[in-house]
Amino acid sequence: MAVAQTLPMNTVKFIQTVQEGVYRNLVQIAEDKGITVQDLIRAVIIPEWHAQTRTASRPPQQRSRRS
């Protein structure tokens, strides 16, 4: 019997398509870390991308300051 999963109200689902070679790389990295590809994307890749993107989009004077 399948169990329905309740998501918090502030979550959003999305679908991502990647090339086969990229997916194979993600699988290998996830296996090396002992996690799933979904966990890798959610817990590692997205936070790192977000941090890099946020830093890169700030004006230079703000990048050198620590918050």
LUMNUKE-724286 format. One record per atom (N, C-alpha, C, O): x, y, z. Coordinates in steps of 0.02 Angstrom, whole numbers, plus 50000, padded with zeros to 5 digits. Layout:
! residues N
XYZ
...
This chain:
! residues 67
500424994150000
500005000050000
500445006250000
500905006850041
500315010849955
500705017049950
500485021850005
499895022250022
500965025350032
500835030250084
500865037150052
501355038850020
500345041050062
500335047850035
500835052050075
500875051550136
501195056150039
501695060450072
501435067550072
501225070250021
501445070650130
501215077550136
501825082150135
502295081250174
501815086950091
502365091750085
502185098150123
501595100050125
502675101450151
502535107950182
502235112650131
502365111950071
501845117350153
501485121850108
501955126150066
501765128450012
502555127450089
503005132050053
503505128350008
504025131149992
503355122249988
503805118649944
503535118749872
502935119549860
503995117949825
503825117849755
504175111849723
504775110749736
503825108149683
504135102649646
504305105049576
503955109249548
504845102249548
505005103849479
505345097749448
505595093349483
505355097649382
505685092249345
506285095249309
506245100649280
506835091649312
507445093949279
507665088549229
507675082649245
507835090549169
508085086049118
508825087349108
509025093149100
509225082049108
509935082749096
510155077649044
509815072649032
510715079049013
510975074348964
511205067948999
511365068049059
511215062448962
511375055948991
512065056049025
512145053149079
512555059148994
513225059349024
513235063149089
513575061249136
512855068549092
512805072449155
512485068149209
512715068049266
511955064549190
511625060249239
512095054849265
512105053449325
512475051849220
512955046649241
513455049549291
513635046349340
513685055749278
514145058949324
513815060149392
514125058949444
513185062249391
512825063349454
512745056849492
512815056649553
512585051549456
512505044949489
513165042949522
513165040649579
513715043749487
514365041849514
514535045849577
514765043149627
514425052349573
514575056649631
514125054649690
514365054249746
513485053549676
513025051649729
513235044949760
513235044149821
513405040149718
513625033649744
514255034349787
514305031249839
514715038549764
515335039649803
515185042549872
515535041149920
514655046549876
514465049749939
513975045449979
513825047050037
513735040049949
513255035749983
512565038749989
512205037450037
512375042849940
511715046049941
511385045049873
511705042649826
510765047049867
510405046649804
510555052849762
510795057949787
510415052249697
510495058049653
510035063749677
510245069549676
509435062149697
508975067249721
509265070849782
509245076949785
509545067049829
509855070149887
510455074449867
510565079849894
510845072049820
511425075749796
511215082549768
511505087749784
510705082349726
510465088549695
510175093249748
510325099249749
509765090549792
509415094649842
509885097249896
509845103149915
510335093049920
510745094949979
511435097749961
511745101050003
511675096449901
512355098549884
512355103449825
512595109049831
512105101249769
512165105149707
511775111649711
512045117049697
511135111349729
510735117549730
511005122549781
511085128349764
511165120549843
511435125449890
512105128549866
512215134549874
512545124449836
513175127149811
513055131949753
513365137249750
512615130049707
512455134449651
512155140949676
512325146349652
511705140449724
511375146449750
511885151049782
511865157149772
512345148349821
512855152449854
513305155749802
513465161649808
513505152149751
513935154949699
513565160249658
513855165449642
512955158849642
512555163549602
512425169949641
512475175449614
512265169149704
512125175049746
512755179249753
512715185449749
513325176149763
513955179849770
514145183249704
514355189049704
514065179749649
514245182549584
513795188249563
514005192649525
513175188349587
512715193649566
512765199949609
512455204949593
513135199649664
513215205549706
513715210449675
514185208249641
513625216849686
514125221649664
514795220349699
514795217749754
515355221949668
516015220449696
516115222749768
516415219149808
515875228649786
515985231149854
515615226749906
515835226449963
515075223549887
514715219249934
515035212349938
514975209049990
515365210149886
515675203449886
516245203049937
516355197749966
516595208449948
517175208249992
516975208650066
517375206950110
516375210950080
516145211450149
515875204750173
515605200850135
515955203650237
515655197650268
515015199650302
514985204850336
514505195550294
513855197150325
513825194050393
513315194750428
